[in-house]
Amino acid sequence: MKNQIGFTLIELMVTLTVAIILIGIAAPSLSSLYEAQRADAEIRKIQQTLQQARNAAISFGVRVTVCPIADNQCSDNWQSGLVVFSDSGTINAIDGSDKIIFQTGPFSSQDIVSYNRSSVRFFPDGLASGSNGTLKYCPGSATSPNSRAVVVNQAGRIRFSTDKNISCAE
């Protein structure tokens, strides 16, 4: 008799069944891992954008505003992304000699981004008086355990929140 090389149909079916069961167990934890990584990356992008805005205000000696824009005005839709611009004319509006310094793309449509004000403003001395608050990023749902936040204080200092239970629910 010749030796047969290969798998029998039963061996192949058992191997596929075991593989499908293992993938079914691993998939939910992988989606949670992806959500956590996405939240970390996006909150770092937000923090860096705010830091860049503060640096621009100090360097150029002008008021710099960060907000989502709709019709050249700041809007409350933080989901649409951030626009950093010099704001020498009407507050919270791009007009006259205002220049866009930096712009981010929109955030994932699955995620919630919220801030307790319509904009963050940095003055030429780096202060954020009157626009301090907590910008929250909640991946997937308003009460996601992977939610992250950035805190802007009156002095313009930007830091990551250390809170463990961040919620985007109003």
Steps between C-alpha positions, in 0.01 A plus 500: 500500500598850432510754783231764466613860557241758613205538734184304518170683479431434868837642609438812294149547642623463860782751440261754346250456785768563762628805307148649470439454874831670588431792264152539648648526849777744397296739279319693778820566691671616180223754433539634855876522448446687171258740673752572777781560249278731291405701811865535606608614152216752464538654846873544433415671171261733685760576770767574239263723303416702813868525592584618149227766525638628832853508358376695196324755722818558699733499198293729275361718779135460391185341635466146362173306503442124473152377411297308244398729211171528313441796265816674629359499855583278796238227543420245768567200272840397637460177301583689177862562598699792635606821329775717649495860378621847594197685633568873480154611388164373617544243776436137391474587131740489208480848347719786382866422543450175694714213375452127541813362668412131521205273438423140597270266314169384640497241776349153454123511455470226766658721765380794710709814551374766741617819668317717750556815291477597133875563467838509669672840477863568579616857554846632400627431852388133476203532736170329420287718730130445448538198274640247743333162524520129423495370144375140505544223243273196540554219247192301403262629768460781752589271789785304343761372748763614246397868517778756531509875573725803477474777760576865415539721806473881534876539464491315166663184629387194308513158664346157469223429748573241766131424559412132460127546424473753217155533347387703198137481610362848566 
